[in-house]
Amino acid sequence: MRRNRVPVVTAMAGVLVAFSLSSCSKSDPVQSGTASIVVPSVKVLKVALSRHTPELVSFGSISYRTETNISASVEGTVVTVDAHVGDRIRRGEPLATLRNVQLTIGETQAESQLTSAKAAVEVARAQLWQGREQVEARILSLQKMQLDIAQKKKEAENLSATLVNRKKVFKVGGISPEQLQSVEVQYESAETAYKEDENDYQVSLVGLRDSDIRAAGFSVPESPEQRNAILVEINTQTLKAQLDAAQASVKTAESNLAAAQALVAELTIDSPVTGIIGARQASVGERLSVGDKLYTVIEDSKVYAVFPVPENQAMTIVDGMPVDITVPALGNRVLRSTISTVSPLLDPQSGNLTVRSLLSNSDSSLKPGLFIRVRIQTGATRKVILIPESAFASQDSSKGTLFLVRDGHAFKQQVTVNAISSGPDAGKFEVRSGLAAGDIVIDEPSPVLQDGEEVHVKE
């Protein structure tokens, strides 16, 4: 069945050479005896090969790539609003300020706790230092005690020898009982003093013995200096643990302060992106909860060109394919990009696929909503035969009927075709078989034209 004809917008550009003959609207009469036969005049086209580049042409608009909703991370009352709808904002610039007294107090308390924890560290460090000095003093004191004990032991031994001699002398009557008793008292006193010092030494030695070193998991070194160092380490372990605990408290206090400061920092709301303020949802004096929106920022450093592609051409479009985008509002500025994404789903109402192409927008000239024209080359340029729709006597999506002129007569010719729906050759048909270059085709054939009928070509 013949399709409704559409106007041919563009000329055939070297593909078909139109032969126009006489513009007379009347057929030429032919005399045959006493009767005249009316021969219809026809307008014809000469078939020729033409270069054809498959293209897809569509229309769409500019759309933002992302929009960022900025929400309150902490509770607070809005104190200042620093940006308004339509303002350009850069990443890190302030948008609003909140107030939360509890968070401010928490930060102050955390600072005080940190100060106290640091002071406790200094106290523990001083105690450890004093403890080390005390252990070293004990070691020196023990050395002195050893000397004193040795001296008292020697004195007791001398008095013991003296007492033995005095007893011998007493037996022969050389000394009186009182003299012997005096020596005995001296000896007993010296012996007692020696034993008391020896006992004190053993008590003071606790924690500083070789057995204490081994019990702590160390080997007893031969060097006195190394031995003393180990003894100091062993006898100040508790103080060292107290210092470690105090230092750990400082780290905890620092973490608490950092957390409190981070919450207070959230009271100043900065933009996480560069873009345009698309919406503002909060006002000064408003109380916000966590998650309440303050702003919507449209990031426009890069934008999308969004356009539809008909279902019957969707298979020719793939990611990365070059695309030319014309923006009429910018003086028909042409932007070259590539296809970024092709929607996997068809619009059930239009039957189109949505295609996006990413564009740089460093100068912010591409505003969301701007109208655009899109051109995509979908195939290689090749030479083909193109026929306007007006030349068909009948036509469907893949076949058509034409009239050729041969020897002054019109003959029907069946051809196979492919409709061209976009690009400079939109509205024409590529004839894939049934025609050859040089054939003469009748343009706008009459509905009553018959196969084999004699025709007169207009000059």
Secondary structure as the mmCIF struct_conf table of DSSP 4:
data_model
#
loop_
_struct_conf.conf_type_id
_struct_conf.id
_struct_conf.beg_label_comp_id
_struct_conf.beg_label_asym_id
_struct_conf.beg_label_seq_id
_struct_conf.end_label_comp_id
_struct_conf.end_label_asym_id
_struct_conf.end_label_seq_id
HELX_LH_PP_P HELX_LH_PP_P1 ARG A 2 ARG A 5
BEND BEND1 THR A 10 THR A 10
TURN_TY1_P TURN_TY1_P1 ALA A 13 GLY A 14
BEND BEND2 VAL A 15 VAL A 15
STRN STRN1 LEU A 16 PHE A 19
BEND BEND3 SER A 25 LYS A 26
HELX_LH_PP_P HELX_LH_PP_P2 SER A 27 SER A 27
STRN STRN2 ASP A 28 SER A 32
TURN_TY1_P TURN_TY1_P2 GLY A 33 THR A 34
STRN STRN3 ALA A 35 VAL A 39
HELX_LH_PP_P HELX_LH_PP_P3 PRO A 40 PRO A 40
STRN STRN4 SER A 41 VAL A 47
STRN STRN5 LEU A 49 HIS A 52
STRN STRN6 GLU A 55 SER A 71
BEND BEND4 SER A 73 VAL A 74
STRN STRN7 GLY A 76 VAL A 81
TURN_TY1_P TURN_TY1_P3 VAL A 85 GLY A 86
STRN STRN8 ARG A 88 ILE A 89
TURN_TY1_P TURN_TY1_P4 ARG A 91 GLY A 92
STRN STRN9 PRO A 94 ARG A 99
HELX_RH_AL_P HELX_RH_AL_P1 VAL A 101 LYS A 171
TURN_TY1_P TURN_TY1_P5 VAL A 172 GLY A 173
BEND BEND5 GLY A 174 ILE A 175
HELX_RH_AL_P HELX_RH_AL_P2 PRO A 177 SER A 204
TURN_TY1_P TURN_TY1_P6 LEU A 205 GLY A 207
BEND BEND6 LEU A 208 ARG A 209
HELX_RH_AL_P HELX_RH_AL_P3 ASP A 210 ALA A 215
TURN_TY1_P TURN_TY1_P7 ALA A 216 GLY A 217
BEND BEND7 GLU A 222 SER A 223
HELX_RH_AL_P HELX_RH_AL_P4 PRO A 224 ASN A 235
TURN_TY1_P TURN_TY1_P8 THR A 236 THR A 236
HELX_RH_AL_P HELX_RH_AL_P5 GLN A 237 ALA A 265
TURN_TY1_P TURN_TY1_P9 GLU A 266 LEU A 267
STRN STRN10 THR A 268 ASP A 270
BEND BEND8 PRO A 272 VAL A 273
STRN STRN11 GLY A 275 ARG A 280
TURN_TY1_P TURN_TY1_P10 VAL A 284 GLY A 285
STRN STRN12 ARG A 287 LEU A 288
TURN_TY1_P TURN_TY1_P11 VAL A 290 GLY A 291
STRN STRN13 LYS A 293 PRO A 310
HELX_RH_3T_P HELX_RH_3T_P1 GLU A 311 THR A 316
TURN_TY1_P TURN_TY1_P12 ASP A 319 GLY A 320
STRN STRN14 PRO A 322 VAL A 327
HELX_RH_3T_P HELX_RH_3T_P2 PRO A 328 LEU A 330
TURN_TY1_P TURN_TY1_P13 GLY A 331 GLY A 331
BEND BEND9 ASN A 332 ASN A 332
STRN STRN15 ARG A 333 LEU A 346
TURN_TY1_P TURN_TY1_P14 PRO A 348 SER A 350
STRN STRN16 ASN A 352 SER A 360
TURN_TY1_P TURN_TY1_P15 SER A 362 ASP A 363
TURN_TY1_P TURN_TY1_P16 PRO A 368 GLY A 369
STRN STRN17 PHE A 371 GLN A 377
BEND BEND10 GLY A 379 GLY A 379
STRN STRN18 ARG A 382 PRO A 388
HELX_RH_3T_P HELX_RH_3T_P3 GLU A 389 ALA A 391
BEND BEND11 ALA A 393 ALA A 393
STRN STRN19 SER A 394 GLN A 395
BEND BEND12 SER A 397 SER A 398
STRN STRN20 LYS A 399 ARG A 406
TURN_TY1_P TURN_TY1_P17 ASP A 407 GLY A 408
STRN STRN21 HIS A 409 ALA A 419
BEND BEND13 SER A 422 GLY A 423
TURN_TY1_P TURN_TY1_P18 PRO A 424 GLY A 427
STRN STRN22 LYS A 428 SER A 433
BEND BEND14 GLY A 434 GLY A 434
TURN_TY1_P TURN_TY1_P19 ALA A 437 GLY A 438
STRN STRN23 ILE A 440 ASP A 443
BEND BEND15 GLU A 444 GLU A 444
TURN_TY1_P TURN_TY1_P20 PRO A 447 VAL A 448
TURN_TY1_P TURN_TY1_P21 ASP A 451 GLY A 452
STRN STRN24 GLU A 454 GLU A 454
STRN STRN25 HIS A 456 VAL A 457
#
